[in-house]
Every structure is written in C-alpha cells, then in structure tokens.
Amino acid sequence: MKMKRMDIILSQALEEDFIYQCQLLHVADKYTKVPDVMGRGCCNPKMGDSVWPQLNSWYMMVVSDDDAFKLKKLVESLRREYPDEGIGCFESEVEVL
C-alpha cells in the first residue's frame, strides 16, 4: 500500500501546539518521536549548548494522502504563527508492507 512519510522537525517551543493541532485534525494517533535533535535550518541553530541552547524534536509519521495534506497545512499555519521558530516538513512516498 502506498502512503506518505512525513518528517517534521520543529523547535521544542512549538511541540505542544503541534501535537494539539494534530489531535484536532486526527493525524497524531501514530508517530515516532526523536527528542533533543540538534541542527541548523532556516532559523537560529538549535544545538543544546550555551550559545544556542534550544533543541528540536523530530516526528516521523506514515499517513494517507489526505492526512499528509492536513499536516502540510498545519506546518504552514505554524510557520505563520511563529515566524521566528523553526519547523521543517519533508514528504516522501513509501510502500507499507
């Protein structure tokens, strides 16, 4: 079965809003979370050190096309609401065996 893999890397500051909105959209029932992710994207680095103390979280979800669309809209909404926080969204097609 073909589905979408959504990798969402976001500032931990956004995590509560992200999970809440996913629950409202009914797209957060199954996911893998990697906490304390370090990196540099389009916003300030998140390195967990004294210079860049924040960290990211990484969520991976395998979802339907409809849920992938909902997640992309959610990411766009969070980017507008929190322009100074980082959130990345990557989509790929996967086959679930």
Biopython code that builds the backbone (N, CA, C, O; Angstrom):
import numpy as np
from Bio.PDB.StructureBuilder import StructureBuilder

atoms = [
    (1, "MET", "N", (0.843, -1.167, 0.000)),
    (1, "MET", "CA", (0.000, 0.000, 0.000)),
    (1, "MET", "C", (0.899, 1.244, 0.000)),
    (1, "MET", "O", (1.823, 1.344, 0.807)),
    (2, "LYS", "N", (0.629, 2.175, -0.893)),
    (2, "LYS", "CA", (1.385, 3.428, -0.988)),
    (2, "LYS", "C", (0.834, 4.439, 0.015)),
    (2, "LYS", "O", (-0.375, 4.647, 0.120)),
    (3, "MET", "N", (1.763, 5.064, 0.752)),
    (3, "MET", "CA", (1.389, 6.085, 1.719)),
    (3, "MET", "C", (2.451, 7.179, 1.692)),
    (3, "MET", "O", (3.420, 7.095, 0.937)),
    (4, "LYS", "N", (2.267, 8.188, 2.508)),
    (4, "LYS", "CA", (3.212, 9.301, 2.599)),
    (4, "LYS", "C", (3.953, 9.222, 3.933)),
    (4, "LYS", "O", (3.361, 8.982, 4.985)),
    (5, "ARG", "N", (5.255, 9.429, 3.855)),
    (5, "ARG", "CA", (6.057, 9.576, 5.067)),
    (5, "ARG", "C", (6.298, 11.061, 5.263)),
    (5, "ARG", "O", (6.815, 11.745, 4.379)),
    (6, "MET", "N", (5.918, 11.546, 6.429)),
    (6, "MET", "CA", (6.105, 12.952, 6.770)),
    (6, "MET", "C", (7.135, 13.036, 7.886)),
    (6, "MET", "O", (6.936, 12.489, 8.971)),
    (7, "ASP", "N", (8.229, 13.721, 7.613)),
    (7, "ASP", "CA", (9.238, 14.006, 8.623)),
    (7, "ASP", "C", (9.090, 15.473, 8.987)),
    (7, "ASP", "O", (9.243, 16.351, 8.138)),
    (8, "ILE", "N", (8.793, 15.731, 10.239)),
    (8, "ILE", "CA", (8.582, 17.098, 10.701)),
    (8, "ILE", "C", (9.568, 17.365, 11.833)),
    (8, "ILE", "O", (9.527, 16.726, 12.884)),
    (9, "ILE", "N", (10.448, 18.322, 11.589)),
    (9, "ILE", "CA", (11.445, 18.716, 12.579)),
    (9, "ILE", "C", (11.075, 20.116, 13.028)),
    (9, "ILE", "O", (10.980, 21.038, 12.218)),
    (10, "LEU", "N", (10.864, 20.266, 14.340)),
    (10, "LEU", "CA", (10.392, 21.551, 14.833)),
    (10, "LEU", "C", (11.045, 21.903, 16.156)),
    (10, "LEU", "O", (11.467, 21.034, 16.920)),
    (11, "SER", "N", (11.115, 23.199, 16.402)),
    (11, "SER", "CA", (11.599, 23.688, 17.679)),
    (11, "SER", "C", (10.734, 23.116, 18.792)),
    (11, "SER", "O", (9.512, 23.047, 18.661)),
    (12, "GLN", "N", (11.368, 22.706, 19.889)),
    (12, "GLN", "CA", (10.600, 22.165, 21.001)),
    (12, "GLN", "C", (9.608, 23.179, 21.554)),
    (12, "GLN", "O", (8.639, 22.802, 22.212)),
    (13, "ALA", "N", (9.839, 24.458, 21.294)),
    (13, "ALA", "CA", (8.902, 25.501, 21.725)),
    (13, "ALA", "C", (7.544, 25.365, 21.034)),
    (13, "ALA", "O", (6.540, 25.838, 21.566)),
    (14, "LEU", "N", (7.495, 24.731, 19.864)),
    (14, "LEU", "CA", (6.255, 24.560, 19.098)),
    (14, "LEU", "C", (5.554, 23.235, 19.371)),
    (14, "LEU", "O", (4.428, 23.019, 18.922)),
    (15, "GLU", "N", (6.203, 22.372, 20.088)),
    (15, "GLU", "CA", (5.736, 20.997, 20.204)),
    (15, "GLU", "C", (4.326, 20.862, 20.773)),
    (15, "GLU", "O", (3.522, 20.092, 20.248)),
    (16, "GLU", "N", (4.021, 21.586, 21.818)),
    (16, "GLU", "CA", (2.690, 21.487, 22.430)),
    (16, "GLU", "C", (1.601, 21.899, 21.442)),
    (16, "GLU", "O", (0.582, 21.219, 21.325)),
    (17, "ASP", "N", (1.809, 23.006, 20.733)),
    (17, "ASP", "CA", (0.837, 23.451, 19.727)),
    (17, "ASP", "C", (0.727, 22.448, 18.588)),
    (17, "ASP", "O", (-0.373, 22.172, 18.108)),
    (18, "PHE", "N", (1.858, 21.900, 18.152)),
    (18, "PHE", "CA", (1.864, 20.931, 17.054)),
    (18, "PHE", "C", (1.044, 19.691, 17.408)),
    (18, "PHE", "O", (0.190, 19.269, 16.629)),
    (19, "ILE", "N", (1.297, 19.110, 18.574)),
    (19, "ILE", "CA", (0.579, 17.899, 18.979)),
    (19, "ILE", "C", (-0.904, 18.186, 19.170)),
    (19, "ILE", "O", (-1.750, 17.386, 18.768)),
    (20, "TYR", "N", (-1.217, 19.309, 19.774)),
    (20, "TYR", "CA", (-2.626, 19.672, 19.979)),
    (20, "TYR", "C", (-3.356, 19.787, 18.642)),
    (20, "TYR", "O", (-4.447, 19.241, 18.482)),
    (21, "GLN", "N", (-2.760, 20.490, 17.689)),
    (21, "GLN", "CA", (-3.387, 20.651, 16.370)),
    (21, "GLN", "C", (-3.484, 19.315, 15.634)),
    (21, "GLN", "O", (-4.478, 19.065, 14.951)),
    (22, "CYS", "N", (-2.485, 18.463, 15.759)),
    (22, "CYS", "CA", (-2.556, 17.129, 15.140)),
    (22, "CYS", "C", (-3.725, 16.335, 15.705)),
    (22, "CYS", "O", (-4.429, 15.640, 14.973)),
    (23, "GLN", "N", (-3.926, 16.445, 17.015)),
    (23, "GLN", "CA", (-5.042, 15.728, 17.632)),
    (23, "GLN", "C", (-6.381, 16.256, 17.136)),
    (23, "GLN", "O", (-7.309, 15.480, 16.906)),
    (24, "LEU", "N", (-6.486, 17.576, 16.970)),
    (24, "LEU", "CA", (-7.720, 18.150, 16.433)),
    (24, "LEU", "C", (-7.987, 17.668, 15.013)),
    (24, "LEU", "O", (-9.139, 17.461, 14.631)),
    (25, "LEU", "N", (-6.920, 17.487, 14.227)),
    (25, "LEU", "CA", (-7.042, 17.037, 12.844)),
    (25, "LEU", "C", (-7.102, 15.511, 12.726)),
    (25, "LEU", "O", (-7.288, 14.977, 11.633)),
    (26, "HIS", "N", (-6.944, 14.819, 13.848)),
    (26, "HIS", "CA", (-6.945, 13.348, 13.879)),
    (26, "HIS", "C", (-5.823, 12.763, 13.018)),
    (26, "HIS", "O", (-6.033, 11.796, 12.284)),
    (27, "VAL", "N", (-4.628, 13.360, 13.115)),
    (27, "VAL", "CA", (-3.480, 12.829, 12.371)),
    (27, "VAL", "C", (-2.315, 12.460, 13.289)),
    (27, "VAL", "O", (-1.234, 12.136, 12.797)),
    (28, "ALA", "N", (-2.503, 12.502, 14.601)),
    (28, "ALA", "CA", (-1.391, 12.268, 15.525)),
    (28, "ALA", "C", (-1.506, 10.962, 16.288)),
    (28, "ALA", "O", (-0.851, 10.797, 17.317)),
    (29, "ASP", "N", (-2.315, 10.037, 15.815)),
    (29, "ASP", "CA", (-2.504, 8.831, 16.611)),
    (29, "ASP", "C", (-1.318, 7.869, 16.532)),
    (29, "ASP", "O", (-1.123, 7.066, 17.444)),
    (30, "LYS", "N", (-0.516, 7.934, 15.451)),
    (30, "LYS", "CA", (0.652, 7.054, 15.322)),
    (30, "LYS", "C", (1.819, 7.881, 14.790)),
    (30, "LYS", "O", (1.726, 8.507, 13.734)),
    (31, "TYR", "N", (2.910, 7.869, 15.538)),
    (31, "TYR", "CA", (4.104, 8.598, 15.098)),
    (31, "TYR", "C", (5.312, 8.072, 15.851)),
    (31, "TYR", "O", (5.187, 7.383, 16.864)),
    (32, "THR", "N", (6.476, 8.411, 15.336)),
    (32, "THR", "CA", (7.734, 8.181, 16.027)),
    (32, "THR", "C", (8.318, 9.538, 16.343)),
    (32, "THR", "O", (8.367, 10.417, 15.481)),
    (33, "LYS", "N", (8.765, 9.715, 17.582)),
    (33, "LYS", "CA", (9.340, 10.985, 18.012)),
    (33, "LYS", "C", (10.784, 10.765, 18.430)),
    (33, "LYS", "O", (11.101, 9.841, 19.178)),
    (34, "VAL", "N", (11.650, 11.637, 17.928)),
    (34, "VAL", "CA", (13.038, 11.671, 18.374)),
    (34, "VAL", "C", (13.223, 13.006, 19.096)),
    (34, "VAL", "O", (13.212, 14.056, 18.453)),
    (35, "PRO", "N", (13.393, 12.984, 20.421)),
    (35, "PRO", "CA", (13.570, 14.249, 21.161)),
    (35, "PRO", "C", (15.025, 14.714, 21.095)),
    (35, "PRO", "O", (15.918, 13.960, 20.707)),
    (36, "ASP", "N", (15.235, 15.947, 21.475)),
    (36, "ASP", "CA", (16.582, 16.511, 21.625)),
    (36, "ASP", "C", (17.417, 16.406, 20.349)),
    (36, "ASP", "O", (18.538, 15.899, 20.364)),
    (37, "VAL", "N", (16.854, 16.892, 19.257)),
    (37, "VAL", "CA", (17.532, 16.886, 17.961)),
    (37, "VAL", "C", (18.256, 18.220, 17.775)),
    (37, "VAL", "O", (17.669, 19.287, 17.956)),
    (38, "MET", "N", (19.525, 18.146, 17.415)),
    (38, "MET", "CA", (20.313, 19.350, 17.159)),
    (38, "MET", "C", (20.394, 19.598, 15.662)),
    (38, "MET", "O", (20.375, 18.660, 14.866)),
    (39, "GLY", "N", (20.486, 20.885, 15.282)),
    (39, "GLY", "CA", (20.653, 21.173, 13.866)),
    (39, "GLY", "C", (20.539, 22.650, 13.556)),
    (39, "GLY", "O", (20.262, 23.485, 14.417)),
    (40, "ARG", "N", (20.764, 22.928, 12.303)),
    (40, "ARG", "CA", (20.696, 24.298, 11.789)),
    (40, "ARG", "C", (19.858, 24.267, 10.524)),
    (40, "ARG", "O", (20.143, 23.531, 9.579)),
    (41, "GLY", "N", (18.815, 25.087, 10.533)),
    (41, "GLY", "CA", (17.950, 25.194, 9.366)),
    (41, "GLY", "C", (17.833, 26.639, 8.944)),
    (41, "GLY", "O", (18.833, 27.351, 8.852)),
    (42, "CYS", "N", (16.612, 27.074, 8.686)),
    (42, "CYS", "CA", (16.365, 28.443, 8.220)),
    (42, "CYS", "C", (16.311, 29.458, 9.356)),
    (42, "CYS", "O", (16.397, 30.660, 9.105)),
    (43, "CYS", "N", (16.170, 29.005, 10.590)),
    (43, "CYS", "CA", (16.109, 29.901, 11.751)),
    (43, "CYS", "C", (17.383, 29.724, 12.570)),
    (43, "CYS", "O", (18.366, 29.153, 12.096)),
    (44, "ASN", "N", (17.356, 30.214, 13.787)),
    (44, "ASN", "CA", (18.521, 30.075, 14.657)),
    (44, "ASN", "C", (18.864, 28.606, 14.865)),
    (44, "ASN", "O", (17.971, 27.763, 14.936)),
    (45, "PRO", "N", (20.161, 28.295, 14.964)),
    (45, "PRO", "CA", (20.553, 26.913, 15.252)),
    (45, "PRO", "C", (19.976, 26.436, 16.577)),
    (45, "PRO", "O", (19.759, 27.228, 17.494)),
    (46, "LYS", "N", (19.737, 25.166, 16.664)),
    (46, "LYS", "CA", (19.252, 24.520, 17.889)),
    (46, "LYS", "C", (20.297, 23.459, 18.240)),
    (46, "LYS", "O", (20.250, 22.336, 17.736)),
    (47, "MET", "N", (21.242, 23.831, 19.112)),
    (47, "MET", "CA", (22.382, 22.961, 19.391)),
    (47, "MET", "C", (22.446, 22.461, 20.836)),
    (47, "MET", "O", (23.295, 21.629, 21.158)),
    (48, "GLY", "N", (21.566, 22.951, 21.709)),
    (48, "GLY", "CA", (21.552, 22.484, 23.083)),
    (48, "GLY", "C", (22.798, 22.854, 23.871)),
    (48, "GLY", "O", (23.151, 22.166, 24.828)),
    (49, "ASP", "N", (23.467, 23.932, 23.480)),
    (49, "ASP", "CA", (24.668, 24.358, 24.202)),
    (49, "ASP", "C", (24.473, 25.760, 24.773)),
    (49, "ASP", "O", (23.375, 26.313, 24.700)),
    (50, "SER", "N", (25.520, 26.331, 25.335)),
    (50, "SER", "CA", (25.379, 27.640, 25.974)),
    (50, "SER", "C", (25.179, 28.767, 24.975)),
    (50, "SER", "O", (24.627, 29.808, 25.333)),
    (51, "VAL", "N", (25.608, 28.592, 23.742)),
    (51, "VAL", "CA", (25.430, 29.618, 22.717)),
    (51, "VAL", "C", (24.052, 29.503, 22.068)),
    (51, "VAL", "O", (23.351, 30.505, 21.928)),
    (52, "TRP", "N", (23.660, 28.304, 21.677)),
    (52, "TRP", "CA", (22.364, 28.023, 21.037)),
    (52, "TRP", "C", (21.657, 26.966, 21.888)),
    (52, "TRP", "O", (21.692, 25.782, 21.555)),
    (53, "PRO", "N", (21.009, 27.388, 22.993)),
    (53, "PRO", "CA", (20.522, 26.415, 23.977)),
    (53, "PRO", "C", (19.291, 25.612, 23.579)),
    (53, "PRO", "O", (19.050, 24.555, 24.163)),
    (54, "GLN", "N", (18.515, 26.062, 22.627)),
    (54, "GLN", "CA", (17.292, 25.327, 22.289)),
    (54, "GLN", "C", (17.610, 24.039, 21.538)),
    (54, "GLN", "O", (18.712, 23.850, 21.023)),
    (55, "LEU", "N", (16.609, 23.158, 21.491)),
    (55, "LEU", "CA", (16.694, 21.904, 20.746)),
    (55, "LEU", "C", (15.429, 21.729, 19.912)),
    (55, "LEU", "O", (14.418, 22.393, 20.140)),
    (56, "ASN", "N", (15.507, 20.833, 18.955)),
    (56, "ASN", "CA", (14.368, 20.465, 18.120)),
    (56, "ASN", "C", (13.844, 19.099, 18.553)),
    (56, "ASN", "O", (14.485, 18.390, 19.329)),
    (57, "SER", "N", (12.670, 18.745, 18.036)),
    (57, "SER", "CA", (12.142, 17.381, 18.085)),
    (57, "SER", "C", (11.842, 16.968, 16.650)),
    (57, "SER", "O", (11.556, 17.806, 15.794)),
    (58, "TRP", "N", (11.911, 15.679, 16.403)),
    (58, "TRP", "CA", (11.688, 15.150, 15.058)),
    (58, "TRP", "C", (10.559, 14.123, 15.141)),
    (58, "TRP", "O", (10.638, 13.142, 15.880)),
    (59, "TYR", "N", (9.520, 14.376, 14.370)),
    (59, "TYR", "CA", (8.384, 13.465, 14.281)),
    (59, "TYR", "C", (8.371, 12.821, 12.909)),
    (59, "TYR", "O", (8.552, 13.496, 11.895)),
    (60, "MET", "N", (8.156, 11.513, 12.878)),
    (60, "MET", "CA", (8.002, 10.788, 11.622)),
    (60, "MET", "C", (6.652, 10.096, 11.671)),
    (60, "MET", "O", (6.343, 9.363, 12.610)),
    (61, "MET", "N", (5.850, 10.345, 10.635)),
    (61, "MET", "CA", (4.519, 9.753, 10.550)),
    (61, "MET", "C", (4.341, 9.150, 9.161)),
    (61, "MET", "O", (4.796, 9.722, 8.170)),
    (62, "VAL", "N", (3.695, 8.020, 9.089)),
    (62, "VAL", "CA", (3.293, 7.434, 7.812)),
    (62, "VAL", "C", (1.781, 7.580, 7.747)),
    (62, "VAL", "O", (1.049, 7.033, 8.571)),
    (63, "VAL", "N", (1.327, 8.341, 6.736)),
    (63, "VAL", "CA", (-0.076, 8.762, 6.703)),
    (63, "VAL", "C", (-0.646, 8.646, 5.286)),
    (63, "VAL", "O", (0.079, 8.429, 4.316)),
    (64, "SER", "N", (-1.942, 8.795, 5.207)),
    (64, "SER", "CA", (-2.637, 8.829, 3.915)),
    (64, "SER", "C", (-2.337, 10.150, 3.198)),
    (64, "SER", "O", (-1.797, 11.079, 3.797)),
    (65, "ASP", "N", (-2.687, 10.221, 1.930)),
    (65, "ASP", "CA", (-2.529, 11.470, 1.172)),
    (65, "ASP", "C", (-3.314, 12.610, 1.823)),
    (65, "ASP", "O", (-2.828, 13.738, 1.903)),
    (66, "ASP", "N", (-4.525, 12.312, 2.283)),
    (66, "ASP", "CA", (-5.349, 13.342, 2.921)),
    (66, "ASP", "C", (-4.698, 13.872, 4.197)),
    (66, "ASP", "O", (-4.686, 15.079, 4.439)),
    (67, "ASP", "N", (-4.160, 12.967, 5.008)),
    (67, "ASP", "CA", (-3.513, 13.396, 6.240)),
    (67, "ASP", "C", (-2.215, 14.149, 5.951)),
    (67, "ASP", "O", (-1.863, 15.080, 6.675)),
    (68, "ALA", "N", (-1.508, 13.751, 4.899)),
    (68, "ALA", "CA", (-0.294, 14.478, 4.509)),
    (68, "ALA", "C", (-0.649, 15.918, 4.141)),
    (68, "ALA", "O", (0.064, 16.851, 4.508)),
    (69, "PHE", "N", (-1.735, 16.092, 3.427)),
    (69, "PHE", "CA", (-2.193, 17.440, 3.065)),
    (69, "PHE", "C", (-2.504, 18.249, 4.322)),
    (69, "PHE", "O", (-2.117, 19.413, 4.428)),
    (70, "LYS", "N", (-3.207, 17.625, 5.280)),
    (70, "LYS", "CA", (-3.548, 18.307, 6.536)),
    (70, "LYS", "C", (-2.281, 18.706, 7.299)),
    (70, "LYS", "O", (-2.204, 19.808, 7.842)),
    (71, "LEU", "N", (-1.300, 17.821, 7.338)),
    (71, "LEU", "CA", (-0.051, 18.121, 8.044)),
    (71, "LEU", "C", (0.706, 19.272, 7.385)),
    (71, "LEU", "O", (1.265, 20.125, 8.074)),
    (72, "LYS", "N", (0.726, 19.295, 6.054)),
    (72, "LYS", "CA", (1.403, 20.403, 5.362)),
    (72, "LYS", "C", (0.718, 21.726, 5.659)),
    (72, "LYS", "O", (1.390, 22.736, 5.866)),
    (73, "LYS", "N", (-0.604, 21.737, 5.684)),
    (73, "LYS", "CA", (-1.339, 22.964, 6.025)),
    (73, "LYS", "C", (-1.059, 23.381, 7.470)),
    (73, "LYS", "O", (-0.928, 24.570, 7.758)),
    (74, "LEU", "N", (-0.967, 22.411, 8.370)),
    (74, "LEU", "CA", (-0.653, 22.702, 9.762)),
    (74, "LEU", "C", (0.736, 23.329, 9.883)),
    (74, "LEU", "O", (0.913, 24.305, 10.612)),
    (75, "VAL", "N", (1.710, 22.781, 9.181)),
    (75, "VAL", "CA", (3.070, 23.334, 9.206)),
    (75, "VAL", "C", (3.069, 24.768, 8.683)),
    (75, "VAL", "O", (3.701, 25.643, 9.274)),
    (76, "GLU", "N", (2.370, 25.012, 7.589)),
    (76, "GLU", "CA", (2.276, 26.376, 7.047)),
    (76, "GLU", "C", (1.667, 27.326, 8.073)),
    (76, "GLU", "O", (2.134, 28.454, 8.235)),
    (77, "SER", "N", (0.631, 26.871, 8.762)),
    (77, "SER", "CA", (-0.034, 27.695, 9.776)),
    (77, "SER", "C", (0.922, 28.009, 10.933)),
    (77, "SER", "O", (0.986, 29.151, 11.389)),
    (78, "LEU", "N", (1.660, 27.010, 11.404)),
    (78, "LEU", "CA", (2.600, 27.241, 12.493)),
    (78, "LEU", "C", (3.732, 28.169, 12.074)),
    (78, "LEU", "O", (4.210, 28.966, 12.882)),
    (79, "ARG", "N", (4.163, 28.075, 10.829)),
    (79, "ARG", "CA", (5.201, 28.998, 10.343)),
    (79, "ARG", "C", (4.709, 30.442, 10.363)),
    (79, "ARG", "O", (5.459, 31.357, 10.703)),
    (80, "ARG", "N", (3.447, 30.638, 9.997)),
    (80, "ARG", "CA", (2.891, 32.000, 10.045)),
    (80, "ARG", "C", (2.746, 32.494, 11.473)),
    (80, "ARG", "O", (3.040, 33.651, 11.774)),
    (81, "GLU", "N", (2.289, 31.607, 12.351)),
    (81, "GLU", "CA", (2.045, 31.993, 13.741)),
    (81, "GLU", "C", (3.345, 32.221, 14.516)),
    (81, "GLU", "O", (3.400, 33.081, 15.394)),
    (82, "TYR", "N", (4.389, 31.454, 14.194)),
    (82, "TYR", "CA", (5.672, 31.531, 14.897)),
    (82, "TYR", "C", (6.810, 31.718, 13.884)),
    (82, "TYR", "O", (7.585, 30.789, 13.658)),
    (83, "PRO", "N", (6.919, 32.887, 13.282)),
    (83, "PRO", "CA", (7.908, 33.076, 12.211)),
    (83, "PRO", "C", (9.364, 32.982, 12.670)),
    (83, "PRO", "O", (10.250, 32.760, 11.846)),
    (84, "ASP", "N", (9.625, 33.145, 13.960)),
    (84, "ASP", "CA", (10.999, 33.105, 14.452)),
    (84, "ASP", "C", (11.415, 31.740, 14.978)),
    (84, "ASP", "O", (12.562, 31.558, 15.385)),
    (85, "GLU", "N", (10.502, 30.782, 14.977)),
    (85, "GLU", "CA", (10.816, 29.415, 15.395)),
    (85, "GLU", "C", (10.949, 28.547, 14.153)),
    (85, "GLU", "O", (10.354, 28.836, 13.116)),
    (86, "GLY", "N", (11.717, 27.504, 14.264)),
    (86, "GLY", "CA", (11.939, 26.640, 13.110)),
    (86, "GLY", "C", (10.965, 25.485, 13.048)),
    (86, "GLY", "O", (10.619, 24.884, 14.065)),
    (87, "ILE", "N", (10.522, 25.181, 11.818)),
    (87, "ILE", "CA", (9.730, 23.976, 11.570)),
    (87, "ILE", "C", (9.968, 23.559, 10.127)),
    (87, "ILE", "O", (9.730, 24.331, 9.198)),
    (88, "GLY", "N", (10.438, 22.337, 9.949)),
    (88, "GLY", "CA", (10.683, 21.791, 8.623)),
    (88, "GLY", "C", (9.767, 20.610, 8.376)),
    (88, "GLY", "O", (9.446, 19.856, 9.294)),
    (89, "CYS", "N", (9.349, 20.454, 7.128)),
    (89, "CYS", "CA", (8.436, 19.374, 6.765)),
    (89, "CYS", "C", (8.941, 18.735, 5.482)),
    (89, "CYS", "O", (9.158, 19.417, 4.481)),
    (90, "PHE", "N", (9.125, 17.433, 5.519)),
    (90, "PHE", "CA", (9.633, 16.695, 4.370)),
    (90, "PHE", "C", (8.690, 15.535, 4.084)),
    (90, "PHE", "O", (8.319, 14.784, 4.986)),
    (91, "GLU", "N", (8.310, 15.400, 2.832)),
    (91, "GLU", "CA", (7.346, 14.374, 2.426)),
    (91, "GLU", "C", (7.994, 13.437, 1.430)),
    (91, "GLU", "O", (8.705, 13.872, 0.525)),
    (92, "SER", "N", (7.746, 12.153, 1.598)),
    (92, "SER", "CA", (8.198, 11.173, 0.617)),
    (92, "SER", "C", (7.158, 10.063, 0.515)),
    (92, "SER", "O", (6.366, 9.838, 1.430)),
    (93, "GLU", "N", (7.185, 9.389, -0.608)),
    (93, "GLU", "CA", (6.245, 8.293, -0.807)),
    (93, "GLU", "C", (6.888, 7.001, -0.317)),
    (93, "GLU", "O", (8.058, 6.731, -0.586)),
    (94, "VAL", "N", (6.109, 6.218, 0.399)),
    (94, "VAL", "CA", (6.611, 4.953, 0.923)),
    (94, "VAL", "C", (5.602, 3.847, 0.603)),
    (94, "VAL", "O", (4.422, 4.103, 0.363)),
    (95, "GLU", "N", (6.096, 2.640, 0.608)),
    (95, "GLU", "CA", (5.199, 1.496, 0.457)),
    (95, "GLU", "C", (5.201, 0.734, 1.768)),
    (95, "GLU", "O", (6.247, 0.302, 2.253)),
    (96, "VAL", "N", (4.023, 0.579, 2.328)),
    (96, "VAL", "CA", (3.864, -0.125, 3.591)),
    (96, "VAL", "C", (3.627, -1.594, 3.261)),
    (96, "VAL", "O", (2.718, -1.928, 2.501)),
    (97, "LEU", "N", (4.435, -2.455, 3.825)),
    (97, "LEU", "CA", (4.329, -3.886, 3.548)),
    (97, "LEU", "C", (3.512, -4.608, 4.593)),
    (97, "LEU", "O", (3.328, -5.822, 4.504)),
]
sb = StructureBuilder()
sb.init_structure("model")
sb.init_model(0)
sb.init_chain("A")
sb.init_seg("    ")
for serial, (resi, resn, name, xyz) in enumerate(atoms, 1):
    if name == "N":
        sb.init_residue(resn, " ", resi, " ")
    sb.init_atom(name, np.array(xyz, "f"), 0.0, 1.0, " ", f" {name:<3s}", serial, name[0])
structure = sb.get_structure()
